[in-house]
Amino acid sequence: MPRIVVLMSLLLFLTACDPSERSFSEQIKVIHDQSEQPIEGNVEPDTKEKVTHPIAEKYIGTFSVGVETEATTTGMASIEYTFTITNEYVQLETNTYHEPIRCNGKYTAVEKENILELYYTGDEEFCETESPMFFLKEKRGKLYAQGLGGEGTYHDWIKLERK
């Protein structure tokens, strides 16, 4: 069950209780504390704890690519991505034209079914997610990334160039 449904159910239950028993702030605290607890049968380990093996040699190196995002009145907006991959983590640096610079920094990598999933572990607000932000795969000695650019390219596998 999605977390929001659980939170809403708890809020409805608690507001139905006798208000003299709990203050509103106590009710919110209970909801918050309960929302932090995993739901049985739907527990997945924290992505940061999943990594027990070093990143495979086929991914190691520095790779980059530029992706156009959308036309603006002063030219085509774009983002250049540079992934520096070590055997322990991935470092992302972006340069942009008419796009915000977001989620630069360190990523944890988890390999699943020959695809390297990248989870943001830096300290930029609103970047850390439970889902991977980027996917990398190696095919015939070339490295490809998914999750780059905007709506038109986000789901495409885009070839990265080794630097």
C-alpha positions as CSV (number, residue, x, y, z in Angstrom):
1,M,0.0,0.0,0.0
2,P,1.5,3.4,-0.9
3,R,2.8,5.5,2.0
4,I,0.3,8.3,1.4
5,V,-2.7,5.9,1.7
6,V,-1.3,4.6,5.0
7,L,-0.8,8.2,6.2
8,M,-4.2,9.3,5.2
9,S,-5.8,6.2,6.9
10,L,-3.9,6.9,10.1
11,L,-4.9,10.6,10.0
12,L,-8.6,9.7,9.6
13,F,-8.4,7.1,12.4
14,L,-6.6,9.5,14.8
15,T,-9.0,12.4,14.1
16,A,-11.9,10.1,14.8
17,C,-10.5,9.4,18.2
18,D,-11.6,11.5,21.2
19,P,-9.7,14.8,20.8
20,S,-9.2,15.0,24.6
21,E,-7.0,11.9,24.4
22,R,-4.4,13.4,22.0
23,S,-3.4,16.8,20.9
24,F,-3.1,17.4,17.1
25,S,0.7,17.6,17.4
26,E,0.7,14.2,19.2
27,Q,-1.4,12.8,16.4
28,I,1.0,14.0,13.8
29,K,3.9,12.6,15.7
30,V,2.2,9.2,15.8
31,I,1.5,9.3,12.1
32,H,5.2,10.3,11.4
33,D,6.6,7.6,13.7
34,Q,4.3,4.9,12.1
35,S,5.1,6.0,8.6
36,E,8.8,5.4,9.2
37,Q,8.1,1.7,10.0
38,P,8.3,-0.7,7.1
39,I,5.1,-2.5,6.1
40,E,5.5,-6.2,6.5
41,G,5.8,-8.2,3.2
42,N,6.7,-5.0,1.4
43,V,10.2,-4.4,2.9
44,E,13.1,-3.6,0.6
45,P,16.6,-3.0,2.0
46,D,18.0,0.6,1.8
47,T,19.8,1.0,-1.5
48,K,22.9,2.3,0.3
49,E,23.2,-1.0,2.1
50,K,22.7,-3.1,-1.0
51,V,26.2,-2.5,-2.4
52,T,28.4,-5.2,-1.2
53,H,30.6,-5.6,-4.3
54,P,32.8,-3.1,-6.0
55,I,31.6,-1.7,-9.4
56,A,32.6,-4.0,-12.3
57,E,35.7,-3.1,-14.3
58,K,33.7,-2.6,-17.5
59,Y,32.1,0.6,-16.0
60,I,35.3,2.1,-14.6
61,G,36.4,5.4,-16.3
62,T,35.3,8.9,-17.1
63,F,32.5,9.2,-19.6
64,S,30.5,12.2,-21.0
65,V,27.7,13.2,-23.3
66,G,25.8,16.3,-24.2
67,V,22.0,16.2,-24.5
68,E,19.7,18.8,-26.0
69,T,16.6,19.4,-23.9
70,E,14.3,22.0,-25.5
71,A,14.3,25.0,-27.8
72,T,14.4,28.4,-26.1
73,T,14.2,32.0,-27.5
74,T,18.0,32.2,-27.3
75,G,18.9,28.7,-28.5
76,M,18.7,25.1,-27.7
77,A,18.9,24.3,-24.0
78,S,21.2,21.4,-23.2
79,I,23.0,19.5,-20.4
80,E,26.5,17.9,-20.6
81,Y,26.9,15.0,-18.2
82,T,30.3,13.7,-17.0
83,F,30.3,10.4,-15.1
84,T,33.5,9.5,-13.3
85,I,33.2,5.9,-12.2
86,T,35.5,4.3,-9.7
87,N,35.2,0.8,-8.2
88,E,33.5,2.3,-5.2
89,Y,31.1,5.1,-6.4
90,V,30.1,7.3,-9.3
91,Q,30.7,11.1,-9.4
92,L,28.4,13.2,-11.6
93,E,29.2,16.7,-12.9
94,T,26.9,18.6,-15.2
95,N,27.3,21.7,-17.3
96,T,24.2,23.3,-18.7
97,Y,22.8,25.9,-21.0
98,H,19.4,27.2,-20.0
99,E,18.9,24.3,-17.6
100,P,19.3,24.2,-13.8
101,I,22.4,22.4,-12.4
102,R,20.9,19.7,-10.2
103,C,22.0,16.5,-8.4
104,N,25.7,16.8,-9.0
105,G,27.8,14.8,-6.7
106,K,28.2,11.2,-5.5
107,Y,26.1,8.3,-6.5
108,T,26.0,4.8,-5.1
109,A,25.8,2.1,-7.8
110,V,24.0,-1.2,-7.7
111,E,24.2,-3.7,-10.5
112,K,21.1,-5.6,-11.4
113,E,20.7,-7.8,-14.4
114,N,23.7,-6.2,-16.2
115,I,22.5,-2.7,-15.6
116,L,24.1,-0.3,-13.2
117,E,21.5,1.6,-11.2
118,L,22.7,5.0,-9.8
119,Y,21.3,6.3,-6.6
120,Y,22.1,9.9,-5.5
121,T,23.9,10.0,-2.1
122,G,25.1,13.6,-2.1
123,D,23.6,16.4,0.1
124,E,21.6,18.4,-2.4
125,E,18.0,18.9,-1.3
126,F,15.3,17.0,-3.3
127,C,17.8,14.8,-5.2
128,E,18.0,11.7,-3.0
129,T,15.4,9.2,-4.1
130,E,14.4,5.6,-3.4
131,S,14.5,4.9,-7.1
132,P,17.6,5.1,-9.3
133,M,18.2,8.4,-11.1
134,F,20.3,7.0,-13.9
135,F,20.9,3.6,-15.4
136,L,24.2,2.5,-17.2
137,K,24.8,-0.5,-19.3
138,E,27.7,-1.8,-21.2
139,K,27.2,-3.3,-24.7
140,R,29.9,-4.5,-27.0
141,G,32.5,-2.4,-25.2
142,K,30.5,0.8,-25.2
143,L,28.7,2.5,-22.3
144,Y,25.1,3.7,-22.5
145,A,23.1,5.8,-20.0
146,Q,19.4,6.2,-19.5
147,G,17.8,9.0,-17.5
148,L,19.5,11.9,-19.3
149,G,17.9,15.1,-20.6
150,G,14.2,15.9,-20.6
151,E,10.9,14.3,-21.7
152,G,12.2,13.6,-25.2
153,T,15.3,11.7,-24.2
154,Y,14.8,10.5,-20.6
155,H,13.9,6.9,-21.5
156,D,16.4,6.6,-24.4
157,W,19.7,4.7,-24.0
158,I,22.3,7.3,-25.0
159,K,25.9,6.4,-25.8
160,L,28.6,7.9,-23.6
161,E,32.0,8.9,-24.8
162,R,35.1,7.8,-22.9
163,K,37.3,10.7,-21.9
